[in-house]
Amino acid sequence: MTDCPAYSNASAADNRFERPSISPLMAILIEVALAAGGFGIGTGEFAIMGLLPNVAESYQVSVPQAGHVITAYALGVVIGAPIIAVLAARLSRKTLLLMLMGLFAAGNILSAIAPDFVTFTALRFITGLPHGAYFGVAALVAASMVPPHRRARAVGRVMLGLTIATLIGTPVATFLGQILSWRSAFMLVGGIGALTVVLIFLYLPKDEVAEGASIRRELGAFGRLQVWLTLAVAATGFGGMFSIFSYIAKTTTDTAGLPATTVAIVLAMFGIGMNVGNVLGSRMADYSLKGTIGGMLAFNVVMMTVFSLTAHNPVMLFICVFLTGCGFAACPAVQTRLMDVAADAQTLAAASNHSAFNIANALGAWIGGLVISWGYGYGSTGFVGAGFSAVGLVIFLISILVERRSAKG
C-alpha cells in the first residue's frame, strides 16, 4: 500500500482537522484495526478476574494473593500511559501503535508461559504499560480522520472494542481458561494482540511526526489546569461504576437473594449497558460535549442512589446494573474534551485519561470495600458510587466556571 498523509496532527482544540485522503472503506478498516486492539486489551484485563482461582491453584498461592496480579496490571496502566506518551513524543502514531500492541501481545504470550508467580506478576505489570497509551493514541487517530462534529463518535467506535470485550471476549476467554487452562486464555489474548499488529501495519497509512513534537511539548499538558481538572473528573466521577461492579456478584446473591447462576446474567446486563452507553454517549457528545459529561454525572448520582435503595429487589437490580453500565456514555466525551484542553500536547493528555480511569477503578473498589467492611452491606456500594459521581460533577462544574472566567479575561 502506498504511504500517504492519512490524518492530521492538528490540535483538536482549534478544530483544524482535515478529511483524510483515504476511502470510506479504508477508514472503516482502520477503525476496525484500532478496535481490535481495544477488544484484546479489554478481554485480557477482565478475563483474569474470573480465572483467579485457577491461577492461584497453579502457582499454589491464595486467591487474595493471586489478586495482586490485577493490582500489578492496573499499576502498569497508571504508570505506563504518561511515561510512554512523553518518551514517544518524536514517534509517528503508526509506529507507536505498532510498538504498543507488540508489547501487549508479547506480554500476554509470556504471561501464558510464566514459570512462577513472581514472574507472572511482573509480566502483568509490563503488559499493562501500553494499555493507556494505546487507547489514547488510537482515539487521536480515529478523531483526526473525521470532521470536528463527529469526533466523539469516532472515539466511541474505537472504544467499542473494549465494551464488546465485556460481552464476548471476556466470557469466551474465561470459558476457555476454565476448560483448558488459564494459560490458554492469555495465549488467546496475545494472539488477538498479534493480529492487531498485522491489521494496523496493513491498513493504517504512514503518518509524519507532528512539527515541533517533543518531550517538552508533551509535558506542557501537565501545565494546563483544564487537563488536571478533566483528569480529576475521570478519576473521581467514574469511581462509582467500579465500586458497584467490583462487588456486584455478592450484591446479587447476598442482597438480592438470587442464585449464583444469575451472576453471569447480571454481568451481561452490565456489558450490554456499557455498549449502549458507548454508542449513545458518543453521539450525544458530538451534539453537546460538556452537556454529556455533566448530564451523565448527574444521572449517575440519581441512578446509583436508587441502586442502593432498591438493591434487594431483583428486578430493580437488573435495571440499575444495566444503567450503571450505561454510565460509560461519558467516556468518549471525557476523552474528546481532553483532546480539546490539551492543545498541542494531546498524546500525553489522551493517554493519561486511562490512568485516571484506573485510579477510579482502584478508588471505587477500595472505598466500596471499606463501606462494606463497616457493616453497611453490599448494596451500599451504590451510595459510594453516588458520592464519587457527585465529587466528579462538582469538579466538572469548577472546570467550566474556570474556563468561562478565562475566556472573559
Sequence and secondary structure as in RCSB ss.txt:
>XXXX:A:sequence
MTDCPAYSNASAADNRFERPSISPLMAILIEVALAAGGFGIGTGEFAIMGLLPNVAESYQVSVPQAGHVITAYAL
GVVIGAPIIAVLAARLSRKTLLLMLMGLFAAGNILSAIAPDFVTFTALRFITGLPHGAYFGVAALVAASMVPPHR
RARAVGRVMLGLTIATLIGTPVATFLGQILSWRSAFMLVGGIGALTVVLIFLYLPKDEVAEGASIRRELGAFGRL
QVWLTLAVAATGFGGMFSIFSYIAKTTTDTAGLPATTVAIVLAMFGIGMNVGNVLGSRMADYSLKGTIGGMLAFN
VVMMTVFSLTAHNPVMLFICVFLTGCGFAACPAVQTRLMDVAADAQTLAAASNHSAFNIANALGAWIGGLVISWG
YGYGSTGFVGAGFSAVGLVIFLISILVERRSAKG
>XXXX:A:secstr
      S    GGGT     SS HHHHHHHHHHHHHHHHHHHHHHHHHHHHHHHHHHHHT  HHHHTHHHHHHHH
HHHHHHHHHHHHTTTS HHHHHHHHHHHHHHHHHHHHT SSHHHHHHHHHHHHHHHHHHHHHHHHHHHHTS GGG
HHHHHHHHHHHHHHIIIIIHHHHHHHHHHT HHHHHHHHHHHHHHHHHHHHHHS      TT  HHHHHGGGG H
HHHHHHHHHHHHTHHHHHHHHTHHHIIIIIS   GGGHHHHHHHHHHHHHHHHHHHHHHHHH HHHHHHHHHHHH
HHHHHHHHHHTTSHHHHHHHHHHHHHGGGHHHHHHHHHHHHTTT HHHHHHHHHHHHHHHHHHHHHHHHHHIIII
I GGGHHHHHHHHHHHHHHHHHHHHHHHHHHHH 
